Amino acid sequence: MKALSEKPRVDTEKAKEMQERARERNLILQEMKNHGPSTIDELSKATSMEKSKLLMHLIAMRQFGKVLIMGERDNQLVYGLPQEIKS
């Protein structure tokens, strides 16, 4: 039986995946902070990330309230940061 004070072991592969996911999401957020609301095409060019990976990150970040859909441009959704909404 494990003692309560014993820390659970984190699989090193899982930890690396989590760190990479956090790094990629921070890169997306930083791009939006620097250049404002962006489409997946624009973000893909700026971050060199595949569009499918970007979409998965944007979906997750939207669920966590980190990004919002701001509208459309060139038949694509435009994603932005919540603080970019003008009241």
N, C-alpha and C positions, 0 to 999 in steps of 0.2 A: 504494500500500500504506500502511495506517495504521501509525503508530508505536505501540508498546505503551503508551507513556505518555499517549497521546491518550485522553481520556475519551469513552466512547460517548455519542452524543446521545440524549437522552430526548425522545420525542414529548411536547410540552406538554399535549396533550389526554389522553394516557395518564397523565401525571403528575398532572393535575387529578383524573382518575378515581380514581387510587390514593389521593390525599389525602382525597377525599370518602369513599371506602370506609373508610379508617382513622378518619376523624372519626366516621362512623356507628357503627363497631364500638366505638370508645371510649365513645360515648354509651350504647350498650347495656350495656357493662361497668360504667360508672359507675352506671347505674340499678340494676343487680344489686347493686353494692356498697352502695348507699344503702338499697335496699328488700328485698334478699334474693331468693331464688328466685322466678321469675316465669313466667307463661304468655305466649304470643305476644300474646293479647288485652291483657294488662296492659302488656306492653312497648310495644305499638302505641299505646296511650293515652298512656303516659308520654313516648314519644319522638316521637310524631306521624309515625311511619314506617308505610308500608304493610305489611300482614302478609306479603305475598309477599317483599318485600325483607328484612324481618326474618328470615324463615325461611332465606333464602339466606345471610345473615350468620351465623345460628346454626349452620347446617350447616358452614360453613367454619370457624368458631371452635371447633366441636366437634372437627373433624378436627385442628386445631392444639392441642387440649387446653386451650383458654381457657375453655370452658364444658362442663358436663355435663348430662345428663338426670337430674334428681333424683327424679322420680316423676310422678304425675298429680294434677290438681286440676280439677274440673268438666269431666271428659272431655277435658282438654288436657294435653299434656306440660308439665312444669315444668322450666325451665332454671335452672341456678345455677352458681356459681363453684366450682372444685375445692377451694379452701380452706374452703368451707362444709360439707364432709363431716366429720362427727364420727367420730373414730376410736374 
